[in-house]
Amino acid sequence: HVEVSSVVAVDAISGKDADRVMTLVMAAVNGLREDDDPMRVQTVYDEERARLRIMLLGGAQTSAELLRLVSALLESR
């Protein structure tokens, strides 16, 4: 069994963009198949600093897929 923990830190992100990223990441986690490794995700947006933190804990493959999703979402903003 392999488990990965990752923290994605995004600076200078608007509340609107942070909300979009958080919503889509949580939707992706909620849409995981039953045979996927369980994932735990926490998101925190600091409005004062315009900083988003996404913490991922779960299987390596599912974590990698979520990291690719986050990367694609952030590149599109």
Salt bridges, closest charged atoms under 4 A:
GLU3 OE2 - HIS1 NE2 3.91
ASP11 OD1 - ARG51 NE 2.92
ASP35 OD1 - ARG33 NE 3.45
ASP36 OD1 - ARG33 NH2 3.01
ASP46 OD2 - ARG49 NH1 2.90
